[in-house]
Amino acid sequence: MKMKIINITLLLIAMCLAMTACQSDEPDQPAKVAKRTVLVYMVASNSLGSNERDQLDLNEMDNAIEREGLNGCRWLVYRVGPEGGQPELFELKEGKRGKVVHETLEAYDATSGASVTVERMSQVIADAKLHAPAQDYGLILWSHGTGWAPTLTTRSDAPRRVFGEDNGATMPLDELARAIPEGMFSWIYADACYMGAIEVAYQLRNCCRYFVGYPTEIPGRGMPYDLTLPLLCADQPDLIGACRETYDYYDIQTGAYRTFAGAVVDCSHLDELADVCAHILQTSTPVPLDGLQCYNLNSYRFLFDFMQYYLSLADADSAQRLQHLYDQTVLYRAATPTIFNRLIINLDHFSGLSTYVLNTSPGVNDDYYRTLDWFKAVYNTPY
């Protein structure tokens, strides 16, 4: 009898072990595919982080999610902060009793400057896709920026912030475009100064269908995420609404804080637009630049209004074609009357995008400009 009990016990143990082994052999269940995954690439290892702008924006994101939820979307943030801690990819999730929780998905090496490399950004994007697969993806670029230009002054020691500033290191525009997989993101919102340039949009044209950028400097707070997050998580992402909310937020401010300029671009028309601009440059003569709207905040002038410049060069037929394509390309634009009470915006000549004029910033800027896709398409096209 005792032997029978022992045999039964051993049999039960064996069955349990077999069941456990079978369970461990089962493949992991694939992550549920979300309607949309939004990745905020937050490089705050600079003055923005030192002033806690990153934490303020994270608080705004939390508030928006607690108030309105995520509407079936997933909201991920990659953040490197100013305190020298480990960069992380984490998700903002709706927790119990309406509170948002931040769940770490990946941690990365804390090497200074790594967050503005092609390798790191590519890895983060791949990790975001792995952890939060979705039918649609959006990307927010959060940091300092100077558009395509390595520097906005003539000083050799001036900070270079093309996109991002990670403990003094930065990411050139061509590297930014290489880090973002072609066709993955339906939209990119550049929440950083000076990214609203035709050259930036054109370099990223294969990385997204829609692009949002600011042609001027903006206040350090950037986009008011408590107002825009629900729009970006709508059934159809409302980029125009998000840009308009940002404009409205700053337009009701007073003094120097009443500062905003931005535009929403449909990148699918940019190649046609480049062809028209190339034809205009090949068939025109230079014009004086003194009367053109300039978007540099300081006296160093080389970021001019895109449409005002090319229309000043175009004949009647080319101008009509350019205007037609521009109307298809720039879906929304808005600006306050001044930028920090120092730069007047002529709203009659505000196209929402800046452009560079060759030889107006000789040296490192002009040299780098000649490597960009826009230069190759517009200046090197024979007619």
Sequence and secondary structure as in RCSB ss.txt:
>XXXX:A:sequence
MKMKIINITLLLIAMCLAMTACQSDEPDQPAKVAKRTVLVYMVASNSLGSNERDQLDLNEMDNAIEREGLNGCRW
LVYRVGPEGGQPELFELKEGKRGKVVHETLEAYDATSGASVTVERMSQVIADAKLHAPAQDYGLILWSHGTGWAP
TLTTRSDAPRRVFGEDNGATMPLDELARAIPEGMFSWIYADACYMGAIEVAYQLRNCCRYFVGYPTEIPGRGMPY
DLTLPLLCADQPDLIGACRETYDYYDIQTGAYRTFAGAVVDCSHLDELADVCAHILQTSTPVPLDGLQCYNLNSY
RFLFDFMQYYLSLADADSAQRLQHLYDQTVLYRAATPTIFNRLIINLDHFSGLSTYVLNTSPGVNDDYYRTLDWF
KAVYNTPY
>XXXX:A:secstr
 HHHHHHHHHHHHHHHHHHHHHHHHS       BSEEEEEEEE SSHHHHTTHHHHHHHHHHHHHHHH  TTEEE
EEEEE TT    EEEEEEE GGG EEEEEEEE    TTGGGSHHHHHHHHHHHHHHS BS EEEEEES B TT S
 SSS TTS   SEEEETTEEE HHHHHHHS TTT SEEEEESTT  BHHHHHHTTTT SEEEE SS   TT S H
HHHHHHHTSSS  HHHHHHHHHHHHHT  GGG   EEEEEEGGGHHHHHHHHHHHHHT      TTS B  SSS 
  EEEHHHHHHHH  HHHHHHHHHHHHHHEEEEEE SEETTTEE  GGG  S EEE TTSSTTHHHHHHTTSHHH
HHHTS   
